[in-house]
């Protein structure tokens, strides 16, 4: 009854908790109550990873005896503990067969074997499986009776049952903890759709779940065909993140990616596959578990766990590896979702950009049509105003009248320039290039803003090179580019003046390098926001307040420079200023070097010219100017009338409006080729900028001479003499 009562108490005690040390101490005290002769005890459990017996807990075991067991357990336990663990049979020492084994003082030197330390040992069994060994001793006098031996074996069975319960409870708690950890990982990974945020969240959670000192996440870049480091925890600051790259199959992690299977490396220092050996040493990591990140059966990267606690003695339990693979699967899904969202966001952004461009294109098209109509209504009367004004200037001697006429001429030319600018914006005005001094164009653009710049306290510094030869550019368009950039710099400097004190300076520079002209505009303003920088050349985009600016200046400038074969570069230092650099080629054609006419105007006196235009004032002005030059001139108002005149007589030159109603320039040219082929080389087409650009393109392709309205007296004379020279030589 005493034996059963003691066994029942030990059994009840073993169900109270899962801490093996506390349980064993309480259980051994109960054993001592039943068997006072036992003074020491030790509990040895099998390690599933190593397959060896290891000291798990002890009671009153001398420190000098504990140490050898911890250091070299299999050898020291080879006489008692190991045989009991392997056979599953209890061992009880007979004092008769080994006199002197018992009674040794506890203060004596540590025994050389477990046989001299323990008087017996019983297996800890559950369901015929040996889970460990319970060793005890020594008996001070006599020996254990058969009843006591049987009772100790029953105690071993109770301990085995308790250990299995503890193991199962531990497995349950661990799996519960792992399931909760996976849930938290999944929840955290889906809390953000930014891939940068996701990988940072993943690093923290995976480190906690896997007890790893360092974690790397490498993703495969299909464009570069490389594994690139995207996030790391526990990486030394001396190791740059972007320097760690691998090819598929290269090193341990490259092999994990290529094989799509986990690899466990207990000692990285001894593995010849290790690529970044010095980096690993800097981070103080020794062991590694590499797990592929799999999505839809395909690896997208590698999750690397360094120095994880689950790698012991070079092995890892399959159950633990399966759990880590599940973690990697959650990581892969979270990263893939973030990448899919990022790709979708980029496509949506691109779609919005294209929609915006389409809207702007439609706006520009509508404005272009409006501008073309305005140009058509203004250019014809403006041509007459300019021409007649110049005629009067040649004949008037009254100073006051000349002053008034010069003002009329100047204002008319200003109107002409406005029309040109509008057509430039609508992209319907072709560049009319000639050789021009770039520095002069820059200074003229600066003069328009110089008073305002000086009034606002802005210092202007000029660093213009005199070594730049004349460039082949449209002077009006290039001056407009310079003015727009100077205007923007002025606005930026005013913003800085409002926000803070500091030097306000605009520096203009010009240089020549490898046949290209570079004109730079550096201001010490606030600079351009990084997110704004990609949009500054978009039409109608403006950072200014509503009503201040149209958002067209830089867009127009960009188009003009592109038409000149150049580009506009930006060097932006946000908060410190910005530099716009306009570059374009000198582009000096061989024919451009020729100047003047090969023949003098007097050589063409008496030549017959036919003028065809549906605007009476233009006919009158052109007729008067050319008759004054000594030409015989006939003027008609329609294409049909022109054809009738050509059937009746010969003309040395035909000036004809390319936009005549019912008979546009290309159609008239076709009829001339058919009926009067010799006249095809004697045509000078007058055209209005922006009207029927297709007709103008066809005439240019046919190498026809063109003169844009409005034009003045000098431009008309030069065009006529140039056409006569070409046609007569042909």
C-alpha positions in Angstrom: 0.0 0.0 0.0 2.9 2.3 0.8 4.4 1.6 -2.7 1.2 2.3 -4.5 0.6 5.5 -2.5 4.0 6.7 -3.3 3.7 5.9 -6.9 0.3 7.6 -7.1 1.8 10.8 -5.5 4.6 10.8 -8.1 2.1 10.3 -10.9 -0.1 13.1 -9.7 3.0 15.3 -9.3 4.1 14.6 -12.9 0.9 16.1 -14.3 1.3 19.5 -12.7 3.4 21.2 -15.3 5.9 21.0 -18.2 9.1 22.4 -16.6 11.3 19.3 -16.5 13.8 20.6 -13.9 11.0 21.5 -11.4 9.1 18.3 -12.0 12.2 16.1 -11.6 13.3 17.8 -8.3 9.8 17.4 -6.8 9.6 13.8 -8.0 13.0 12.9 -6.6 12.0 14.3 -3.2 9.0 12.0 -3.2 11.3 9.1 -4.2 13.6 9.9 -1.3 10.6 9.8 1.1 10.0 6.3 -0.1 13.7 5.3 -0.5 15.8 7.5 1.9 19.0 5.7 0.9 19.0 7.4 -2.5 20.9 10.7 -2.4 21.5 11.7 -6.0 19.5 11.4 -9.2 19.8 12.3 -12.9 17.5 12.4 -15.8 18.8 11.7 -19.3 16.7 12.2 -22.4 17.2 11.2 -26.0 18.0 14.1 -28.4 15.9 13.5 -31.6 18.4 15.6 -33.7 21.6 13.8 -32.4 20.1 10.5 -31.4 22.1 10.5 -28.1 21.3 10.6 -24.5 21.8 14.0 -22.9 21.6 15.2 -19.3 18.3 17.0 -18.9 18.1 17.5 -15.1 19.8 16.4 -11.9 19.3 16.3 -8.2 22.2 16.8 -5.8 24.6 15.7 -8.5 28.1 17.2 -7.7 29.1 20.0 -10.1 32.3 18.1 -11.0 30.2 15.2 -12.1 27.7 17.3 -14.1 30.4 18.8 -16.3 31.8 15.6 -17.8 28.3 14.6 -18.8 27.6 17.8 -20.5 30.9 17.7 -22.3 31.2 14.1 -23.4 28.0 12.3 -22.4 28.1 9.1 -24.6 31.6 8.0 -23.4 31.0 8.7 -19.7 27.6 7.0 -19.7 28.8 4.0 -21.5 28.7 1.6 -18.6 25.2 2.2 -17.1 23.2 4.9 -18.9 23.9 4.0 -22.5 23.2 0.3 -22.1 19.9 1.0 -20.3 18.9 3.5 -23.0 19.7 1.1 -25.8 18.3 -2.1 -24.4 15.3 -0.7 -22.4 16.3 -2.9 -19.5 16.8 -1.6 -15.9 20.3 -1.9 -14.3 20.8 -2.4 -10.6 24.4 -2.8 -9.3 25.2 -5.7 -6.9 27.5 -4.4 -4.0 28.8 -8.0 -3.6 30.2 -8.0 -7.1 31.8 -4.6 -6.8 32.9 -3.9 -3.3 33.9 -0.4 -2.6 31.6 1.0 -5.2 29.3 2.4 -2.6 30.2 4.3 0.4 32.6 6.6 -1.3 32.5 10.0 0.1 30.6 12.7 -1.8 33.7 14.9 -1.4 35.9 12.4 -3.1 37.3 12.9 -6.6 34.7 12.5 -9.4 34.3 8.8 -10.4 35.9 7.7 -13.7 32.6 6.1 -14.8 28.9 6.3 -14.3 29.1 2.9 -12.6 31.0 4.4 -9.7 28.5 7.3 -9.5 25.1 5.6 -9.9 23.9 2.3 -8.3 21.1 1.8 -10.8 19.2 3.1 -13.7 15.7 2.5 -15.2 14.4 3.3 -18.7 11.7 5.9 -19.2 9.3 4.2 -21.6 6.1 5.1 -23.4 4.4 2.7 -25.7 7.5 0.4 -25.8 9.7 3.4 -26.9 12.5 4.4 -24.6 12.4 8.2 -24.1 15.3 8.4 -21.6 17.0 7.0 -18.5 16.5 7.7 -14.8 19.8 7.1 -12.9 20.1 7.2 -9.1 22.5 6.3 -6.3 24.3 5.5 -4.2 22.9 3.1 -1.6 24.9 3.7 1.5 24.6 0.1 2.8 23.2 -3.1 1.5 21.4 -3.3 -1.8 18.0 -2.4 -3.2 15.4 -5.1 -2.6 13.5 -6.7 -5.5 10.4 -4.8 -4.3 12.3 -1.5 -4.4 13.7 -2.3 -7.8 10.3 -3.0 -9.2 8.9 0.2 -7.6 11.7 2.2 -9.3 10.9 0.7 -12.6 7.2 1.6 -12.1 8.5 5.2 -11.3 10.4 5.1 -14.6 7.2 4.2 -16.5 5.3 7.0 -14.8 8.1 9.5 -15.8 8.0 8.2 -19.4 4.3 8.8 -19.5 4.7 12.2 -18.1 7.5 13.1 -20.5 5.4 12.0 -23.5 2.6 14.1 -22.2 5.0 17.0 -21.8 6.3 16.4 -25.3 2.8 16.3 -26.8 1.8 19.4 -24.9 5.0 21.2 -26.1 4.2 20.1 -29.7 0.7 21.4 -29.3 1.8 24.7 -27.8 4.6 25.1 -30.4 2.2 24.5 -33.3 -0.3 26.8 -31.8 2.4 29.5 -31.5 3.6 28.8 -35.0 0.1 29.0 -36.4 -0.4 32.3 -34.6 2.9 33.5 -35.8 2.0 32.6 -39.4 -1.3 34.4 -39.0 0.4 37.5 -37.7 2.9 37.3 -40.5 0.2 37.1 -43.1 -1.8 39.9 -41.5 1.2 42.2 -41.3 2.4 41.4 -44.8 -1.0 42.4 -46.2 -1.2 45.6 -44.2 0.7 47.4 -47.0 0.9 47.0 -50.7 4.3 48.8 -51.0 7.0 46.3 -51.7 9.5 48.2 -49.6 7.2 48.3 -46.7 6.2 44.7 -47.1 9.8 43.4 -47.0 10.6 45.4 -43.9 7.6 44.0 -42.1 8.5 40.5 -43.2 12.0 40.8 -41.9 10.9 41.7 -38.4 8.3 39.0 -38.1 10.4 36.2 -39.7 13.3 37.1 -37.3 10.9 36.6 -34.4 9.3 33.4 -35.7 12.6 31.7 -36.7 14.9 32.9 -33.9 17.5 33.9 -36.5 20.3 36.4 -36.0 20.2 37.7 -39.6 17.8 37.4 -42.5 18.3 38.2 -46.2 15.7 38.4 -48.9 17.0 38.2 -52.4 14.7 38.5 -55.5 15.3 37.4 -59.0 15.6 40.2 -61.6 14.6 38.6 -64.9 16.0 41.6 -66.9 19.5 41.4 -65.4 19.2 37.6 -64.8 20.5 38.1 -61.3 19.5 37.6 -57.7 19.5 41.0 -56.0 19.4 41.8 -52.3 16.2 43.8 -51.6 16.2 43.7 -47.8 18.4 42.5 -44.9 18.3 42.3 -41.2 21.5 41.8 -39.1 23.7 42.9 -42.0 26.8 44.8 -41.1 26.8 48.5 -42.0 30.1 47.9 -43.7 28.4 45.7 -46.3 26.5 47.7 -48.9 23.1 46.1 -49.7 23.3 46.6 -53.5 26.7 45.0 -53.7 25.3 41.5 -52.8 24.2 39.9 -56.1 24.3 36.3 -57.3 23.7 34.4 -60.5 21.3 31.5 -60.4 23.4 28.5 -59.3 26.2 30.6 -57.9 27.0 30.0 -54.2 24.7 28.5 -51.7 21.8 30.8 -52.2 22.1 30.7 -56.0 21.9 26.9 -55.7 18.8 27.1 -53.5 17.1 29.3 -56.2 18.1 27.1 -59.1 17.2 23.8 -57.4 14.1 25.2 -55.8 14.8 23.2 -52.6 15.9 24.2 -49.1 19.6 23.8 -48.2 20.9 23.6 -44.5 24.5 24.6 -43.9 25.5 24.1 -40.2 29.0 25.5 -40.7 29.3 28.1 -43.4 33.0 28.5 -42.9 33.6 25.0 -44.1 31.3 25.1 -47.1 33.3 25.8 -50.4 30.1 27.1 -52.1 30.0 30.3 -49.9 30.6 33.4 -52.1 30.4 36.3 -49.6 32.7 34.8 -47.0 34.1 38.1 -45.7 30.7 39.6 -45.5 29.4 36.7 -43.5 32.4 37.0 -41.1 31.7 40.7 -40.7 28.1 39.9 -39.7 29.2 37.1 -37.3 27.0 34.5 -38.9 28.0 30.8 -38.9 25.1 28.6 -40.0 22.5 29.0 -42.7 19.1 27.8 -43.9 18.3 28.9 -47.5 14.7 28.4 -48.6 13.3 29.2 -52.1 10.5 31.7 -52.3 8.0 29.8 -54.5 4.9 31.3 -56.2 2.8 29.1 -58.5 5.5 26.5 -58.7 8.3 28.9 -59.7 11.0 30.4 -57.6 11.0 34.2 -57.4 13.8 34.6 -54.9 15.5 33.2 -51.8 14.8 33.6 -48.0 18.1 33.2 -46.0 18.0 32.5 -42.3 21.5 32.9 -40.7 22.5 31.3 -37.4 19.0 30.0 -36.6 18.6 28.1 -33.3 16.8 25.3 -35.1 20.1 24.1 -36.7 21.8 22.0 -34.0 24.7 19.6 -34.5 24.4 20.0 -38.2 20.9 18.8 -38.5 17.3 20.2 -38.5 14.2 18.3 -37.7 12.0 17.8 -40.8 9.0 19.2 -39.0 10.8 22.4 -38.3 12.1 22.6 -41.9 8.5 22.2 -43.1 7.4 25.0 -40.9 10.1 27.3 -42.2 9.1 26.4 -45.8 5.6 27.4 -44.9 6.9 30.7 -43.6 8.8 31.2 -46.9 5.7 30.5 -48.8 3.8 33.2 -46.9 6.7 35.6 -47.6 6.7 34.8 -51.3 2.9 35.3 -51.6 3.1 38.7 -49.8 6.0 39.9 -52.0 4.4 38.6 -55.2 1.1 40.4 -54.2 3.0 43.6 -53.6 4.8 43.3 -56.9 1.6 42.7 -58.7 0.0 45.8 -57.1 3.1 47.8 -57.9 2.9 46.7 -61.6 -0.8 47.5 -61.7 -0.2 50.9 -60.1 2.5 51.7 -62.7 0.2 50.6 -65.5 -2.6 52.8 -64.1 -0.2 55.7 -63.8 1.0 55.2 -67.4 -2.6 55.0 -68.6 -3.4 58.2 -66.8 -0.4 59.8 -68.3 -1.4 58.7 -71.8 -5.0 59.9 -71.2 -3.6 63.2 -70.1 -1.4 63.4 -73.2 -4.4 62.6 -75.3 -6.5 65.4 -73.6 -3.6 67.8 -74.1 -3.3 66.8 -77.7 -6.9 67.4 -78.3 -6.6 70.8 -76.6 -3.6 71.7 -78.8 -5.4 70.5 -81.9 -8.4 72.7 -81.0 -6.2 75.7 -80.2 -4.2 75.1 -83.4 -7.4 75.3 -85.5 -8.3 78.5 -83.8 -4.9 80.0 -84.3 -4.9 79.0 -87.9 -8.2 80.8 -88.5 -6.9 83.9 -86.7 -3.7 83.8 -88.8 -5.7 83.6 -92.0 -7.8 86.6 -91.1 -4.8 88.7 -90.0 -2.0 87.8 -92.3 -3.5 89.2 -95.6 -4.3 92.7 -94.2 -1.1 92.7 -92.3 0.9 92.0 -95.5 -0.7 95.0 -97.1 -0.1 97.2 -94.0 3.6 96.3 -93.9 4.1 96.6 -97.7 2.4 99.9 -98.1 4.1 101.3 -95.0 7.5 100.5 -96.4 6.5 102.1 -99.7 5.5 105.3 -98.0 8.7 105.3 -96.0 10.7 105.3 -99.2 8.8 108.3 -100.6 8.1 110.4 -97.5 10.5 113.1 -96.4 8.4 114.8 -93.7 10.1 113.8 -90.4 6.8 113.6 -88.5 5.2 111.4 -91.2 8.3 109.2 -91.2 8.1 108.9 -87.4 4.4 107.8 -87.6 5.1 105.4 -90.4 8.0 103.8 -88.6 5.7 103.3 -85.6 3.0 101.7 -87.8 5.7 99.4 -89.4 7.1 98.5 -85.9 3.6 97.6 -84.5 2.7 95.7 -87.6 5.9 93.6 -87.3 4.9 93.1 -83.6 1.6 91.7 -84.7 3.4 89.5 -87.2 5.6 88.2 -84.3 2.5 87.4 -82.2 1.1 85.4 -85.0 4.4 83.5 -85.4 4.4 82.7 -81.6 0.9 81.4 -81.7 1.7 79.2 -84.7 4.8 78.0 -82.9 2.7 77.0 -79.9 0.3 75.1 -82.2 3.4 73.5 -83.9 2.3 74.9 -87.3 5.1 77.4 -87.8 8.2 75.9 -89.4 11.6 77.1 -88.3 13.0 79.8 -90.7 16.7 79.4 -90.0 19.5 81.7 -90.8 23.0 82.5 -89.4 22.7 84.3 -86.1 24.9 85.3 -83.2 23.8 83.2 -80.2 25.1 85.7 -77.7 23.1 88.5 -79.3 19.9 86.5 -79.2 20.6 85.7 -75.5 21.2 89.4 -74.7 18.0 90.5 -76.6 16.0 88.0 -74.6 17.6 89.2 -71.4 16.9 92.8 -72.2 13.1 92.1 -72.1 13.4 91.0 -68.4 16.5 93.0 -67.2 14.5 95.9 -65.7 12.3 93.5 -63.7 15.3 91.4 -62.6 17.2 94.5 -61.4 14.1 95.9 -59.7 13.6 92.7 -57.7 17.3 92.7 -56.5 18.5 89.8 -58.7 22.1 89.9 -59.8 22.7 88.9 -63.4 26.1 87.4 -64.3 27.1 87.0 -68.0 29.7 84.4 -69.0 29.4 84.4 -72.7 32.1 82.9 -75.0 33.1 85.1 -77.9 34.5 82.0 -79.7 31.0 80.9 -80.8 30.5 81.4 -84.6 27.0 82.3 -86.0 24.6 79.4 -85.6 22.0 78.1 -88.1 18.9 78.8 -86.0 15.5 80.6 -86.2 16.3 83.8 -84.4 12.7 84.4 -83.2 12.2 80.9 -81.9 15.5 80.6 -80.2 15.1 84.0 -78.6 11.7 82.8 -77.3 13.4 79.8 -75.8 15.9 81.9 -73.9 13.2 84.3 -72.8 11.0 81.5 -71.4 13.8 80.0 -69.3 14.9 83.4 -68.0 11.3 84.2 -67.1 11.0 80.9 -65.2 14.3 81.6 -63.4 12.9 85.0 -62.4 9.8 83.4 -60.9 11.9 80.8 -59.0 14.1 83.5 -57.5 11.0 85.5 -56.4 9.7 82.4 -54.6 13.0 82.1 -52.7 12.9 85.8 -51.8 9.5 85.3 -50.2 10.6 82.2 -48.2 14.1 83.0 -47.0 17.1 85.4 -47.2 20.0 84.5 -49.5 21.8 85.5 -52.6 19.5 86.0 -55.7 21.6 85.4 -58.8 21.0 84.4 -62.4 24.1 83.3 -64.3 24.0 83.1 -68.1 26.8 81.1 -69.9 27.5 80.1 -73.4 30.1 77.6 -74.7 31.0 75.7 -77.8 32.1 72.1 -77.7 32.4 69.5 -80.5 30.3 71.6 -82.9 27.5 72.0 -80.4 26.4 75.3 -78.7 25.5 75.1 -75.0 23.7 78.0 -73.3 23.1 77.5 -69.6 20.9 79.4 -67.2 21.7 78.9 -63.5 19.5 80.4 -60.8 20.0 80.2 -57.0 16.3 79.8 -56.4 14.4 77.0 -54.6 15.0 74.3 -57.3 12.4 71.9 -58.6 10.6 69.3 -56.5 11.8 65.7 -57.5 8.2 64.6 -58.1 7.6 67.7 -60.3 10.8 67.3 -62.4 9.4 64.7 -64.9 6.4 66.9 -65.7 7.9 70.3 -66.4 7.9 69.9 -70.2 4.3 68.8 -70.3 1.9 71.3 -71.9 -0.3 73.3 -69.5 1.6 71.9 -66.5 2.4 74.7 -64.0 3.3 74.9 -60.3 2.3 78.6 -60.2 -0.9 79.9 -58.8 -4.0 79.9 -60.9 -3.9 82.9 -63.3 -0.1 83.1 -63.1 1.5 81.5 -66.2 -0.1 79.2 -68.8 2.2 76.2 -68.4 3.2 76.5 -72.1 6.6 78.2 -71.9 8.8 75.2 -71.3 6.6 73.0 -73.5 7.0 75.4 -76.5 10.8 75.8 -75.7 11.3 72.0 -75.6 9.6 71.6 -79.0 11.6 74.4 -80.6 15.0 73.1 -79.4 14.0 69.6 -80.6 13.3 71.0 -84.0 16.8 72.5 -84.0 18.2 69.0 -83.3 19.1 69.9 -79.7 17.9 69.2 -76.2 17.2 70.9 -72.9 19.0 69.3 -69.9 18.3 70.0 -66.3 20.7 69.9 -63.3 18.5 70.2 -60.3 19.6 70.7 -56.7 16.3 71.0 -54.8 16.6 73.8 -52.2 19.8 75.2 -53.8 18.8 76.1 -57.3 18.6 74.7 -60.8 20.5 74.9 -64.1 18.8 74.7 -67.5 21.2 73.8 -70.3 20.1 74.4 -73.9 22.3 72.6 -76.5 22.0 72.5 -80.2 24.3 72.0 -83.2 25.8 74.8 -85.2 24.4 72.9 -88.2 26.1 75.0 -90.8 25.0 73.7 -94.3 27.3 74.3 -97.2 24.6 76.2 -99.1 24.1 78.4 -96.0 27.5 79.8 -96.4 26.6 81.4 -99.7 25.2 84.9 -99.4 23.8 87.4 -101.7 22.5 86.9 -105.3 24.5 85.9 -108.2 22.8 88.5 -110.4 22.0 92.2 -109.8 18.3 93.3 -109.7 18.9 95.5 -112.7 19.4 92.4 -114.8 15.7 91.5 -114.6 14.2 94.8 -115.7 11.3 94.1 -118.1 10.7 90.6 -117.0 7.0 89.5 -117.0 5.5 88.5 -113.7 1.9 87.2 -113.0 0.5 87.7 -109.5 -2.4 85.5 -108.4 -4.1 86.2 -105.1 -7.7 86.4 -103.9 -7.0 89.4 -101.6 -7.2 92.7 -103.5 -4.9 94.7 -101.2 -2.2 92.0 -101.5 -2.5 92.2 -105.3 -2.3 95.9 -105.3 0.7 96.1 -102.9 2.7 93.4 -104.7 2.0 94.9 -108.1 3.1 98.3 -107.1 6.3 97.1 -105.5 7.3 94.9 -108.5 6.4 97.6 -111.1 8.6 100.0 -109.2 11.5 97.5 -109.7 10.9 97.6 -113.5 8.9 94.4 -114.0 5.9 94.0 -116.2 3.2 92.8 -113.9 -0.3 91.3 -114.5 -2.5 90.6 -111.5 -5.5 88.3 -111.3 -7.7 87.1 -108.4 -8.2 83.4 -109.1 -6.4 80.2 -110.3 -8.6 79.9 -113.4 -7.8 83.4 -114.5 -4.1 82.6 -114.0 -4.4 79.5 -116.3 -6.1 81.7 -119.0 -3.3 84.2 -118.8 -0.7 81.5 -119.1 -2.4 80.1 -122.3 -2.3 83.6 -123.9 1.3 84.6 -123.0 4.6 83.7 -121.5 5.6 84.8 -118.0 9.1 84.7 -116.4 7.6 84.2 -112.9 4.3 83.4 -111.4 3.5 84.5 -107.8 0.5 82.6 -106.6 -1.3 82.2 -103.3 -1.0 78.5 -102.3 -4.4 78.6 -100.6 -6.6 79.8 -103.4 -10.2 78.7 -103.0 -11.0 75.8 -105.3 -7.4 75.5 -106.6 -4.9 75.0 -103.8 -1.2 75.1 -104.5 -0.5 71.3 -105.2 -3.5 71.1 -107.6 -2.4 74.3 -109.5 1.1 72.8 -109.7 -0.3 69.6 -111.2 -2.2 71.5 -113.9 0.9 73.6 -114.7 2.9 70.4 -115.1 0.3 69.1 -117.5 -0.5 72.2 -119.5 2.6 74.4 -119.2 5.5 72.2 -118.0 8.1 75.0 -118.7 6.3 77.3 -116.2 6.7 74.7 -113.4 10.2 76.0 -112.8 9.0 79.6 -112.5 6.6 79.4 -109.6 6.7 81.3 -106.3 4.0 80.2 -103.8 2.7 82.7 -101.2 1.4 80.8 -98.2 -0.2 81.6 -94.8 1.5 79.9 -91.9 -0.8 77.3 -90.3 -3.2 77.1 -93.3 -3.3 73.6 -94.9 0.1 72.3 -93.7 -0.4 69.2 -95.9 -0.4 71.4 -99.0 2.7 73.2 -97.8 4.5 69.8 -97.2 3.6 68.6 -100.7 5.0 71.8 -102.3 8.2 71.5 -100.3 8.6 67.9 -101.4 8.4 69.2 -105.0 11.1 71.7 -104.3 8.9 74.7 -104.9 9.9 78.1 -103.6 7.7 79.4 -100.7 7.2 82.9 -99.2 5.3 83.2 -95.9 2.7 85.9 -95.2 2.9 88.5 -93.9 6.0 89.7 -95.7 7.5 93.1 -96.2 8.9 94.8 -99.3 12.5 93.5 -98.8 11.4 89.9 -98.3 9.2 90.1 -101.4 12.0 91.5 -103.6 14.6 89.0 -102.4 12.2 86.1 -103.0 11.4 87.3 -106.5 15.0 87.8 -107.5 16.0 84.5 -106.0 13.3 82.7 -107.9 14.1 84.4 -111.2 17.8 83.5 -110.8 16.9 79.9 -110.2 14.3 79.6 -112.9 16.4 81.3 -115.6 19.4 79.2 -114.9 17.3 76.1 -115.0 
